[in-house]
Structures are given as C-alpha cells and as structure tokens.
Amino acid sequence: MKHIYPLPVHHSWPLYERERHFELGRIHELQSLDAIERIDDMEAALGGCARPGFWECDLSDNSLNWSREVYDIFGIPDGAAVKRTEAAALYAEESRTAMEKLRAYAIRHRRGFTLDAEIRPAQGSPRWMRLIAAPLCVGDRIAKLQGLKFLVPARS
C-alpha cells in the first residue's frame, strides 16, 4: 500500500502567536503555554499520558536534550549522546535545508516555526515528523530553541 503524506507544513511565526502555533496546550489540555525553562518540567507537566517528544537545543554549544520519544522518532537508543550535526544528518536533504533556514530565521528574528520534515532514522524506515520550535529568551538573548517533535500519521 502506498502512503500519501499530508502536504507539508513549513512556516515561521512570531512569538506572540506561541499559543496558537505551539499546540502543546491543545494537544494535552495544559493550563499554560508559557515558556518552560527545563525539558524535565515539560515532561512532568504531561504526567503519564501519550505525548509527543520534547527537545531543546542550547545555543551556547548546540547541545541537545531529548525526551525518550524523540530518541524513538530518530531510531536512536534512549540516552545516547547525539550531536546536533548527527541529528540533522538524519533529515532528508530537502527537509534538512528547510529546517536549517527556518532555524536560522527563528534565531535571528526571535520567531517560532513549524515544519513537517522527512527523516531517515538510524534504525527504521523513513517517516515524517512535525517539528514545532520556539526560542527561549533569557533577558535580551535567545538561550535555547525548544519544542515538540511527533510523527505525522500516514494517510492512505
């Protein structure tokens, strides 16, 4: 059976529209969509319900912090040390190019972005995931990008 994927989402949005685009509250009925400073706090806020993967990238050194769901999406063992360049290499070329452009724009202009990206996991077959990202500002500087990654279901 051939899978037909939805038309990809690919857009940038201003931080004041975080609530509208980030989708965290609508997906999981959270009471707040304020920026959460620690990835552990995001996971704790969701309890044991099924959830997308949470991620963050510290812009001071490009270090990644992923929840176990993101490791699963990328087909990498939970807790493995992953460099940003290694993770980006798992994106299909067109998706990686779009992600890098949106990421740079988000950092330069303090904007969030949403992107449907094709990835080629370390283990498993190619798949599509939705990436939702927003800068975390500390004072006048952007310290991190953080957000959600979840699989986009195939439609037949």
C-alpha positions as CSV (number, residue, x, y, z in Angstrom):
1,M,0.0,0.0,0.0
2,K,1.4,3.4,-1.0
3,H,1.3,6.0,1.8
4,I,0.2,9.5,0.9
5,Y,1.5,12.1,3.3
6,P,-0.2,15.3,4.1
7,L,1.0,18.5,2.4
8,P,4.0,19.6,4.5
9,V,3.7,22.4,6.9
10,H,6.5,24.9,6.6
11,H,6.2,28.3,8.2
12,S,7.6,30.8,10.7
13,W,5.5,32.7,13.3
14,P,6.1,35.5,15.8
15,L,6.5,34.6,19.5
16,Y,3.3,36.4,20.5
17,E,1.5,33.7,18.5
18,R,3.1,30.9,20.5
19,E,-0.2,29.8,22.0
20,R,-1.8,29.5,18.6
21,H,1.1,27.5,16.9
22,F,2.9,25.6,19.6
23,E,-0.1,23.3,20.1
24,L,1.1,22.0,23.5
25,G,-2.0,23.1,25.4
26,R,-4.4,21.9,22.7
27,I,-2.8,18.5,22.4
28,H,-2.5,17.8,26.1
29,E,-5.0,20.2,27.8
30,L,-2.4,22.0,29.8
31,Q,-3.4,25.2,31.6
32,S,-0.4,27.2,30.5
33,L,1.6,27.7,27.3
34,D,4.3,29.8,28.9
35,A,7.9,29.0,28.0
36,I,9.1,26.2,30.2
37,E,12.8,26.5,31.1
38,R,13.6,22.9,31.7
39,I,12.7,19.9,29.5
40,D,12.0,17.8,32.6
41,D,9.3,20.3,33.6
42,M,7.6,19.8,30.3
43,E,7.5,16.0,30.7
44,A,6.3,16.3,34.3
45,A,3.5,18.6,33.3
46,L,2.1,15.9,31.0
47,G,2.1,13.1,33.5
48,G,1.8,9.6,32.1
49,C,-0.3,10.4,29.0
50,A,0.8,9.6,25.5
51,R,2.7,12.5,24.2
52,P,5.0,13.9,21.5
53,G,8.7,14.1,22.1
54,F,10.2,17.2,23.8
55,W,13.5,18.6,22.7
56,E,15.7,21.6,23.3
57,C,19.0,22.9,21.8
58,D,21.2,25.0,24.0
59,L,22.5,27.7,21.6
60,S,25.7,28.3,23.6
61,D,27.1,25.0,22.5
62,N,24.4,23.4,20.3
63,S,24.0,20.6,22.8
64,L,20.7,18.6,22.6
65,N,18.4,17.4,25.3
66,W,15.7,15.0,24.1
67,S,12.9,13.1,25.8
68,R,12.8,9.3,25.1
69,E,10.1,9.9,22.4
70,V,12.5,11.9,20.3
71,Y,15.1,9.2,20.5
72,D,12.4,6.8,19.3
73,I,11.4,9.0,16.4
74,F,15.0,9.1,15.3
75,G,15.7,5.4,15.9
76,I,18.5,6.1,18.4
77,P,18.9,4.4,21.8
78,D,17.4,6.4,24.6
79,G,20.0,8.5,26.4
80,A,22.7,8.2,23.7
81,A,24.8,11.3,23.2
82,V,23.7,12.9,20.0
83,K,25.4,15.9,18.4
84,R,23.2,18.4,16.5
85,T,25.1,17.7,13.3
86,E,24.4,13.9,13.7
87,A,20.7,14.6,14.3
88,A,20.5,17.0,11.3
89,A,22.1,14.4,9.1
90,L,19.1,12.1,9.7
91,Y,16.8,14.6,7.9
92,A,16.1,14.1,4.2
93,E,18.1,16.7,2.2
94,E,15.1,18.9,1.3
95,S,13.7,18.8,4.9
96,R,17.2,19.5,6.4
97,T,17.6,22.5,4.1
98,A,14.1,23.8,5.2
99,M,14.8,23.2,8.8
100,E,18.2,24.9,8.8
101,K,16.7,28.0,7.1
102,L,13.8,28.2,9.5
103,R,16.1,27.7,12.5
104,A,18.4,30.5,11.4
105,Y,15.5,32.8,10.8
106,A,14.0,31.9,14.2
107,I,17.2,32.7,16.0
108,R,17.9,35.9,14.0
109,H,14.3,37.3,14.3
110,R,13.0,35.7,17.6
111,R,10.3,33.7,15.9
112,G,8.9,30.2,16.3
113,F,8.4,27.8,13.4
114,T,6.6,24.7,12.4
115,L,7.9,22.2,9.8
116,D,6.8,18.8,8.6
117,A,10.1,17.1,7.9
118,E,11.0,13.7,6.4
119,I,13.6,11.9,8.4
120,R,15.6,8.7,7.8
121,P,16.0,7.2,11.3
122,A,19.2,5.4,12.3
123,Q,17.0,2.3,12.7
124,G,13.7,2.0,10.9
125,S,12.1,3.2,7.7
126,P,11.8,6.9,6.6
127,R,9.0,8.8,8.2
128,W,7.5,12.2,8.5
129,M,7.5,14.2,11.8
130,R,6.2,17.6,12.7
131,L,8.7,19.9,14.3
132,I,7.4,22.8,16.4
133,A,10.1,25.1,17.7
134,A,10.2,28.3,19.7
135,P,13.1,30.4,21.1
136,L,13.6,30.6,24.9
137,C,14.8,34.1,25.6
138,V,16.8,35.0,28.7
139,G,16.9,38.7,29.0
140,D,17.7,40.1,25.6
141,R,19.3,37.0,24.2
142,I,17.9,33.7,22.8
143,A,19.4,30.9,25.0
144,K,17.7,27.9,23.6
145,L,15.3,26.6,21.0
146,Q,12.8,24.2,22.4
147,G,9.7,22.4,21.3
148,L,7.9,19.3,20.2
149,K,8.6,16.5,17.6
150,F,5.9,14.0,16.8
151,L,5.2,11.6,14.0
152,V,2.8,12.8,11.3
153,P,0.5,9.9,10.6
154,A,0.5,8.4,7.1
155,R,-2.8,8.6,5.2
156,S,-3.9,6.2,2.6
